[in-house]
Amino acid sequence: MLNDKEFSVLELLKTFCGREYKLFSLSVLCEGLQPISFSLEEMESVLKTLDEKGYVEIKYFKGEEVLIKPLPLGYSVIKHEQKPQILQSPPQKPLTKKDKLTVFFICFLGSLIGSFAVFVLGILLC
């Protein structure tokens, strides 16, 4: 399971890298996460943790430079975490017999009124 900082770094890497290796400076990655403040040591720690967990692959890490790419596991975590919450419909209770009869009679009366209106218009126009 990822904490918020790890998840935000993984999202940033997905956006910047795609599925290829990219060379970054740690300061550039820290600036890319402006609402969340990261120190260089925190960023280094988060990247190494993501590498150990198998979410990213670090090919080169020296000083402030890192050559990194997200792995398929990282993409699946991002996709799983970003399910739209707004689009989920609330559970609906099943219709009772009374509700079904009410809907039936309303539809039936609507069709009778519509038929009568067509009949009256037919007589007036013909």
N, C-alpha and C positions, 0 to 999 in steps of 0.2 A: 504494500500500500504506500502511496506517495503522500507526503505532506504538501501544503500549499506552495511552498517555495520550489520544491522539486518539480511539481506539476507545472508551475509557471515557466520554469527554465526549460522543461521538456517541450512545452508549447512554443516557446521562442525558438528553440532549435529546429523544430518541425517547420516553422515559418521561414527561417533563414536558410536552412540546409536543403530542404526537400528530402531526397533519398541519396544525396551525395555527400562526400566529405567536404567540409569547409574549414578554413583556417580563421580562427578568431583570436582577438585579444580579450583577456578577461574583463578589461575595462569597458570594451564595446558591449559585451554581454550584460554587464552590470547596468550600463546606460539604456539598454534595450528594455529593461524591466523597471522603468521610471516610477510607477506607483509603489513598487516594492523596493526598499533600499537593501542593497547587497554590498558587503565589503568584498575585497578580492579574495580574502581567506574563505569567506562563506561560499562564494561562487566556486572556488576550487573544491571545497568540501562537497558541495552539492553535485558537481560534475563527476567527482570520483565515486560518490554514492550511486548515482545513476548508472555509471559504468559497471560497478560491482553488482548491481541488481539486474543488469542485462537490458536496460532501456536504451542506452547509447553505447557507441563504440568509440573509444578514444585511441587514436592511432599515434598521436604525438602530443606530449605535454611537457613543455620546458619553459620555465619562467612564467611569463604572462601569456604565452601563446599556446593554443590548443587546436589540434586537428581532430574534428569530431563529426559524427553523423548519428542520427537517430536510427534505431533498429526497429524491425517489425513489431516487437513487443511494445516499444514505446508508442508506436502509432496506434496499436490496438487499445492501449490504456487511454490515450487521448480521445479516441473515437468512443470508447465506452463511457468515459466521464462526461462527454458533451452531449448526452441525450437531451433533447429539448424538454424541459419540464412544463412549459406553458401549453404545449400541444396535447398533453395527456388529458383525456376526458375523465370526468369524475364517474365513479361507478353508478350505474342507473339501476333503480329498483324495477323488478318485473311488473308488467301491467296486470292489474287485477281484472276480474270478470266485469266489475262495474265500470272500470276505465275503458275496457274494450267495447262495451255496449254504448257508452257515451260517445266514443269516437265513431262507432258505426252509425248511430242515429244522426249525428251532426253531418256526416258525409252524405247520408241518405237524403236528409232535408236539403242540403246544398245542391244535390243533383236534381231534386224535384223543382227547386226554385229556378235553377238554370234551364231545365227543360221547359218550364212555364214561360220564362222570358223569351226563349227561342220561338215558342209557339205563338206568343203575342206579337213578336216582331215579324214572324212569317205572315200572320194574318194582316198586319198593318201594311206591309210592303207589297203584298201580292194582290 
